[in-house]
Amino acid sequence: MTANDDAKNSTVLLSVTDGLARVTLNRPARLNAIDADAADRWRDVAREVTERDDVQAVLLDAAGPAFCAGGDVQAMATADYDAASIADHADVIHEGHAILRAGTKPIVAAVQGAVAGGGLGFMLCADYIVAADTSFYASRYAAIGLTPDCGVSTLLTESVGMRRALQLTLSDVRLTADEAKDWGLVTEVVPAEQIATRAEEIAAHWLAGAAGAYGEARRLLRAAPLRPVQESLDDEARTIARAFSTPDAQRLIAAFTAPRKR
C-alpha cells in the first residue's frame, strides 16, 4: 500500500509505502527552519504516523543542504510574532515531539548539513541517527539571546549527558559529524551520498523482523527517564507478555529454538 501527500509544497511531507512512513522537513530555502505553519504540520504528521495501523517504522529526513536550522528567526523578527505567539509555537512543536516519544514506531533519521538550535530536538526524536560525514551541530540559542526549546533541554541531555549538554549550550562549540558520534549525539557517520541508503537499510531491518517489538522497546526506553522505576518495571512485564503472544514472537522463538544441523 502506498499513500502520498497531495500537497507537494507542504512544509513537512509524508509518504507511506510498505509499512514505512517517510517524513521530510521541506523548507530547503530556509534550511528547514520551522515557522508556525511547519510547527502545525509537524504535530499533525506526528499524530498521523503514530496512529496509522499501516505504519510500522518512520524515516525522518530533510530536503536541501541542511537538516534543520531550528526556529525561523527571520519570521520571529516580524510583527507577526510576540512572546505569546512564540510560546504557542513552541507548544505545538513540543506536542508533536511528545506524540512521537510516546509512540511505538521506531524512527531512523538521515541527517545532512547544519543541525542547529531546535533542529537538534527534531533530530533527537529519532532513535537511530545516520549522519553525513559533512554534517555539523551547534546550539546557537544564546547567540540570538534565546533559550532551548524543541525538547533540547531533555533530549540533548539524555543523549550526551549533562556536562556535554551544558558545553554545547553554553558555548559556541560546533561539532563535526565524528565529534557528534563520539559524544553520542548521532549513531553512525557515513559519506554524505550514502545517508539515504543507510537509513533505508536500518528501517528495512526493522520491517523485516518484529517491527512491533522494536517499537515497544523504543517506547519503554524513551519513557523510563520520565517515571518511577517501578512503573517502568510493571510496564515491561505487561509489554513482554503481550509480545510473547504475537505471531512475530512465536515465529522467531520457534526459529531460535529449532534444532541446528551439525
C-alpha positions as CSV (number, residue, x, y, z in Angstrom):
1,M,0.0,0.0,0.0
2,T,1.2,3.5,-0.8
3,A,-0.2,6.8,0.4
4,N,1.4,10.1,-0.6
5,D,0.8,13.7,0.2
6,D,-1.3,15.5,-2.3
7,A,0.3,18.8,-1.2
8,K,3.8,18.6,-2.6
9,N,4.6,22.0,-1.3
10,S,3.8,21.1,2.3
11,T,6.3,22.2,4.9
12,V,6.6,18.6,6.1
13,L,6.0,15.9,3.6
14,L,4.6,12.4,4.5
15,S,4.5,9.3,2.3
16,V,3.8,5.7,3.4
17,T,5.0,2.7,1.5
18,D,5.0,-0.9,2.6
19,G,4.9,0.0,6.3
20,L,7.5,2.7,6.2
21,A,6.5,6.4,6.7
22,R,8.9,8.9,5.3
23,V,8.7,12.2,7.0
24,T,10.6,15.0,5.2
25,L,11.2,18.5,6.6
26,N,10.5,20.6,3.4
27,R,11.6,24.2,3.7
28,P,15.0,23.9,1.9
29,A,15.3,27.6,1.0
30,R,15.1,28.4,4.8
31,L,17.4,25.5,5.8
32,N,14.2,23.7,7.0
33,A,13.8,26.3,9.8
34,I,10.5,25.8,11.5
35,D,7.8,28.5,11.3
36,A,4.3,28.4,12.6
37,D,2.9,26.5,9.6
38,A,5.7,23.9,9.8
39,A,5.1,23.5,13.5
40,D,1.4,22.8,12.9
41,R,2.2,20.4,10.2
42,W,4.9,18.6,12.3
43,R,2.3,18.0,15.1
44,D,-0.3,16.7,12.6
45,V,2.2,14.4,10.9
46,A,3.5,13.1,14.2
47,R,-0.1,12.2,15.2
48,E,-0.9,10.6,11.9
49,V,2.2,8.3,11.7
50,T,1.7,7.3,15.4
51,E,-2.0,6.4,14.9
52,R,-1.9,4.7,11.4
53,D,-2.0,0.9,11.5
54,D,-0.2,0.7,8.2
55,V,2.9,2.4,9.6
56,Q,5.5,0.2,11.3
57,A,8.5,2.4,11.2
58,V,9.5,6.0,10.4
59,L,12.3,7.5,8.3
60,L,12.9,11.2,9.1
61,D,14.9,13.2,6.6
62,A,15.1,16.7,5.2
63,A,15.1,18.4,1.8
64,G,18.0,20.5,0.6
65,P,21.5,21.1,2.0
66,A,20.6,21.3,5.7
67,F,18.7,19.1,8.1
68,C,17.2,21.8,10.3
69,A,18.4,25.2,11.4
70,G,15.9,25.4,14.2
71,G,13.3,28.1,14.5
72,D,12.8,30.5,11.7
73,V,14.5,33.6,13.2
74,Q,13.6,35.8,10.2
75,A,9.9,35.0,10.8
76,M,10.3,35.6,14.5
77,A,11.6,39.1,13.8
78,T,8.4,40.2,12.1
79,A,5.4,41.9,13.7
80,D,3.5,38.6,13.5
81,Y,5.4,37.3,16.5
82,D,5.4,38.3,20.1
83,A,6.1,36.4,23.4
84,A,2.7,34.7,23.4
85,S,2.9,33.5,19.8
86,I,6.5,32.2,20.4
87,A,5.2,30.2,23.4
88,D,2.3,28.9,21.4
89,H,4.6,28.0,18.5
90,A,6.9,26.1,20.9
91,D,3.9,24.3,22.5
92,V,2.8,23.0,19.1
93,I,6.2,21.6,18.3
94,H,6.5,20.1,21.7
95,E,3.2,18.3,21.2
96,G,4.5,16.7,18.1
97,H,7.7,15.6,19.9
98,A,5.7,14.2,22.8
99,I,3.4,12.2,20.5
100,L,6.4,10.6,18.8
101,R,8.2,9.9,22.1
102,A,5.2,8.1,23.5
103,G,4.5,6.2,20.3
104,T,5.5,2.7,19.2
105,K,7.0,3.4,15.8
106,P,10.8,3.2,15.7
107,I,12.4,6.2,14.0
108,V,15.6,6.5,11.9
109,A,16.9,9.9,10.8
110,A,19.1,10.7,7.8
111,V,20.9,13.9,8.7
112,Q,22.9,16.2,6.4
113,G,24.4,19.7,6.6
114,A,23.6,22.0,9.5
115,V,21.7,20.9,12.6
116,A,21.3,23.9,14.9
117,G,19.2,25.1,17.8
118,G,15.8,23.5,17.8
119,G,17.0,21.3,14.9
120,L,18.8,19.2,17.5
121,G,15.5,18.5,19.1
122,F,13.9,17.4,15.8
123,M,16.8,15.1,15.1
124,L,16.8,13.6,18.6
125,C,13.2,12.5,18.2
126,A,14.8,9.7,16.1
127,D,16.0,6.5,17.8
128,Y,18.8,5.8,15.3
129,I,20.6,8.7,13.6
130,V,22.6,8.3,10.4
131,A,24.8,11.4,9.9
132,A,26.6,12.6,6.8
133,D,30.3,13.0,7.3
134,T,29.9,16.6,6.3
135,S,27.2,17.4,8.8
136,F,27.8,19.7,11.8
137,Y,26.0,20.5,15.0
138,A,25.6,23.6,17.2
139,S,23.3,25.2,19.8
140,R,23.4,28.9,18.9
141,Y,20.4,29.8,21.1
142,A,22.4,32.3,23.2
143,A,23.9,33.8,20.1
144,I,20.4,35.4,19.5
145,G,19.5,35.8,23.2
146,L,17.2,32.8,23.3
147,T,16.9,29.6,25.4
148,P,16.5,26.0,24.3
149,D,13.1,24.7,23.0
150,C,12.0,21.8,20.8
151,G,12.8,19.4,23.6
152,V,16.5,20.2,23.5
153,S,16.9,20.6,27.3
154,T,15.6,17.0,27.8
155,L,16.6,15.2,24.6
156,L,20.1,16.6,24.4
157,T,20.9,15.8,28.0
158,E,19.6,12.3,27.6
159,S,21.8,11.8,24.5
160,V,25.2,13.2,25.6
161,G,24.9,13.7,29.4
162,M,24.6,16.9,31.4
163,R,28.2,18.1,31.2
164,R,28.4,17.9,27.4
165,A,24.9,19.3,27.0
166,L,25.9,22.3,29.0
167,Q,29.1,22.7,27.0
168,L,27.2,22.6,23.7
169,T,24.5,25.0,25.0
170,L,26.7,27.5,26.9
171,S,29.5,27.9,24.3
172,D,30.0,28.5,20.6
173,V,31.3,25.0,20.0
174,R,30.4,23.5,16.7
175,L,30.7,19.7,16.5
176,T,31.8,17.8,13.4
177,A,30.0,14.6,12.5
178,D,32.7,12.5,14.0
179,E,32.7,14.6,17.2
180,A,28.9,14.2,17.4
181,K,29.3,10.4,17.1
182,D,32.0,10.4,19.9
183,W,29.6,12.4,22.1
184,G,26.7,10.1,21.5
185,L,24.7,12.7,19.6
186,V,24.4,10.6,16.5
187,T,24.6,6.8,16.0
188,E,26.8,6.5,13.0
189,V,28.6,8.6,10.3
190,V,28.7,7.7,6.6
191,P,29.7,9.5,3.4
192,A,27.0,12.1,2.6
193,E,25.9,10.3,-0.5
194,Q,25.1,7.2,1.5
195,I,22.9,8.6,4.3
196,A,19.6,7.9,2.5
197,T,20.6,4.3,1.6
198,R,21.9,3.6,5.0
199,A,18.8,5.0,6.8
200,E,16.6,2.9,4.5
201,E,18.7,-0.2,5.4
202,I,18.0,0.4,9.1
203,A,14.3,0.8,8.5
204,A,14.2,-2.3,6.3
205,H,15.9,-4.3,9.1
206,W,13.1,-3.3,11.5
207,L,10.4,-4.1,9.0
208,A,11.8,-7.5,8.1
209,G,11.9,-8.6,11.7
210,A,9.5,-7.9,14.6
211,A,8.7,-4.2,14.0
212,G,6.2,-4.2,16.8
213,A,8.8,-5.4,19.3
214,Y,11.3,-2.7,18.1
215,G,8.6,-0.1,18.5
216,E,7.6,-1.2,22.0
217,A,11.3,-1.4,23.0
218,R,11.9,2.2,22.0
219,R,8.7,3.3,23.8
220,L,9.9,1.6,27.0
221,L,13.4,3.2,26.8
222,R,12.0,6.6,26.0
223,A,9.6,6.6,28.9
224,A,11.9,5.3,31.5
225,P,13.7,8.5,32.4
226,L,10.4,10.3,33.0
227,R,8.8,8.0,35.5
228,P,9.4,5.9,38.7
229,V,11.4,2.7,38.3
230,Q,8.5,0.5,39.5
231,E,6.2,1.9,36.9
232,S,8.7,1.0,34.2
233,L,9.2,-2.5,35.6
234,D,5.4,-3.0,35.6
235,D,5.2,-1.7,32.0
236,E,8.0,-4.1,31.0
237,A,6.1,-7.1,32.5
238,R,2.9,-6.3,30.7
239,T,4.6,-5.5,27.4
240,I,6.7,-8.6,27.2
241,A,3.6,-10.7,28.0
242,R,1.8,-9.1,25.1
243,A,4.7,-9.5,22.8
244,F,5.0,-13.2,23.6
245,S,1.6,-13.8,22.1
246,T,2.3,-12.1,18.8
247,P,2.8,-14.1,15.6
248,D,6.2,-12.4,15.1
249,A,7.4,-13.6,18.5
250,Q,6.1,-17.1,18.1
251,R,7.8,-17.4,14.6
252,L,11.1,-16.0,15.8
253,I,11.2,-18.1,19.0
254,A,10.4,-21.2,17.0
255,A,13.3,-20.4,14.6
256,F,15.6,-19.6,17.5
257,T,14.9,-22.9,19.3
258,A,14.8,-25.2,16.3
259,P,17.5,-27.9,16.2
260,R,20.6,-26.8,14.3
261,K,22.1,-29.0,11.7
262,R,25.6,-30.0,12.7
